[in-house]
């Protein structure tokens, strides 16, 4: 059975969407405070730079969980982002391949 990760080894990103359309990105600790406030029927949660009014929260969910510190993979271990080829190159490539297929079949 794989080893379970300790809560100290991971960090999380949470998203809160308000009925007004506003969005707040929260850390793991901020999300814990918000969950506790919801459970205790509080009306709002005050953070250093913003306040969340709980009756106006429409969605509240975890966006991602990631490892931190020594458990994290080095930057070179990640794949490079996919860059699609331009439509001109794709059309040229497609015509070339279709030409070879037609020549091969007929």
TORLUMNU-298640 format. One record per residue (C-alpha): y, x, z. Coordinates in steps of 0.25 Angstrom, whole numbers, padded with zeros to 4 digits, always signed. Layout:
% TORLUMNU-298640
YXZ
...
***
This chain:
% TORLUMNU-298640
+0000+0000+0000
+0014+0006-0004
+0023+0010+0007
+0033+0000+0011
+0048+0005+0010
+0056+0005+0023
+0069-0003+0024
+0076+0010+0026
+0071+0016+0012
+0077+0005+0004
+0090-0001+0001
+0093-0014-0006
+0104-0021-0014
+0107-0036-0012
+0115-0046-0019
+0123-0058-0014
+0128-0068-0024
+0139-0078-0019
+0141-0092-0024
+0155-0087-0029
+0148-0077-0038
+0151-0065-0029
+0140-0054-0028
+0138-0045-0016
+0128-0033-0017
+0123-0030-0003
+0115-0018+0003
+0103-0020+0011
+0110-0020+0025
+0120-0030+0020
+0109-0039+0014
+0103-0039+0028
+0116-0043+0035
+0117-0055+0025
+0103-0059+0027
+0105-0059+0042
+0118-0067+0040
+0111-0077+0032
+0100-0079+0042
+0110-0081+0053
+0118-0091+0045
+0130-0083+0045
+0141-0087+0035
+0145-0073+0031
+0142-0059+0031
+0153-0048+0032
+0152-0034+0026
+0162-0023+0025
+0168-0027+0012
+0163-0041+0009
+0158-0054+0016
+0147-0063+0011
+0148-0078+0014
+0134-0082+0016
+0136-0097+0012
+0140-0092-0002
+0128-0083-0004
+0121-0088-0017
+0111-0077-0019
+0107-0065-0010
+0096-0056-0015
+0091-0041-0015
+0094-0034-0029
+0087-0021-0027
+0080-0012-0017
+0080+0002-0018
+0076+0015-0011
+0086+0024-0004
+0086+0039-0001
+0074+0048-0003
+0065+0036-0007
+0074+0034-0020
+0069+0039-0033
+0078+0050-0039
+0088+0046-0050
+0079+0053-0061
+0067+0044-0057
+0074+0032-0063
+0073+0027-0077
+0085+0029-0086
+0092+0015-0089
+0087+0009-0102
+0097+0009-0113
+0093+0000-0125
+0096+0006-0139
+0107+0001-0147
+0104-0011-0156
+0108-0003-0169
+0097+0008-0165
+0087-0004-0162
+0089-0010-0175
+0087+0003-0183
+0075+0006-0175
+0069-0008-0177
+0072-0007-0192
+0065+0007-0192
+0053+0002-0185
+0052-0011-0193
+0053-0003-0206
+0041+0006-0201
+0033-0006-0198
+0035-0013-0211
+0032+0000-0218
+0019+0002-0210
+0014-0013-0212
+0018-0014-0227
***
